[in-house]
Amino acid sequence: MTRTRRWAGLVGAALLVLGVGVVFLSPGPVLAAAVAGGVLAVRAAATPPEPELAVQRRLETAAPEPGADVRVEVTIRNEGDALSDLRLLDGVPDGLAVVDGPARHATSLRPGDAATFAYTVQAARGHHSWNPTTVIARDPVGVHERETTVHAESELRCVPALQGTAGLPLRGLTTPYAGRVSTDVGGDGIEFHAVREYRRGDPRARVDWNRAARTGELATLQLREERAATVVLVVDARSTAYVAPEPERESAVERSVHAAGALGNQLLAAGDRVGASAFSPRDCWVAPDTGSGHRARLRHALGTDPAFAPSPPTAADPIVARLWRQRFRRRLPTEAQLILFSPCVDDPPVRLARRLNALGHLVTLVTPDPTPPSGVGGRLAGLERGLRLAGLRSGGVRVLEWGPTEPFAVAADRAARRWSG
């Protein structure tokens, strides 16, 4: 129990009024001082009871679409003594914004009574759990107060579809599994590779009958073998990556997650093995795999894992970068190539891309532009970012720049035409 500052100057005022009444022999000030003394006596004796409350929270839907409005209704019931002055503050998760009605309420409750208030939040991607409701009970004159919390479990899971038609041409690293990436090895495929001498048991459909008709010699056509690729999608989700060109726009991390979902969907549909990780102090690792079950796991991780949360982490980025690289290298398959999503507003993602590319894990950088459209600061940030990207290109890293107002599918299609050409 704590004391509020209400009536804090009443003692001094009462003594002053009493002194005036005595000096001037006036009964009015003496009477006023007596009333003030009575209030002070009540204040000293008044204490609020210990709140005994039960909270029930109802969500309009527990699995909304991103951006949808969700009405939250909170009912609090008094299971103890009468409470004359009760203040309630609901524990709205940090990742949700209240868009209608405050998430607080003031009331008085007799034993057994209940009060209900409601507010509306806007759904955001991720898994959100409500914090306990804060309760403040004051005595009738507001001098003392007791603060406590009441917990009611409520969860909201907002998982975006993470589907799209954007695709990028992959680079040369492949696995032994059949797929869509062309190699320099003859085998099963659709593109001509070479002609070799016929061997007993070769399929008749692969025999070069035109050559046999001309020369009388049998030869077998070899096609360029196509294999699957192993791709790991890495999203830069450090605190410095939560930047946007304007306050009302999506952060670079949010844009990166949606782009990673679109690319992952296309890669899995093409038969490639796809995994995901976050360059963040909040650990996340989805090992590369294929199939519909893995597609669901990847979608769930990108949509709800705390590593890709809409709000930034609090751990120190320089320490995380060093530890993360060590852990990531142990997990990364030797044949994997990387698609790194980062705004590149500082050097750690640049060093990461260069190091992994030099170690043989071919890296493609997808970088959403977070620089402000105007101002000296925006131009300077854009210049520094441009120098980082130029250095990566000169080091053999593919770079896809993605403007703040440009759909990702358009940027990906432009880059695919350039790289394929």
SULDAVEN-V960708 format. One record per helix or strand of 2 or more residues. SS is the DSSP state (H for helix, E for strand). FROM is the first residue (numbers start at 1). TO is the last residue. Records with the same first field share a line. If there is no record, write none. Layout:
# SULDAVEN-V960708
SS = FROM-TO + FROM-TO
This chain:
# SULDAVEN-V960708
E = 2-3 + 53-59 + 69-78 + 83-91 + 97-100 + 104-109 + 114-122 + 126-129 + 131-138 + 144-150 + 155-158 + 178-187 + 191-197 + 219-227 + 230-236 + 273-279 + 285-289 + 337-341 + 363-368 + 398-402
H = 10-23 + 27-45 + 204-206 + 209-215 + 239-241 + 252-269 + 292-304 + 306-308 + 317-331 + 348-358 + 376-394 + 408-420
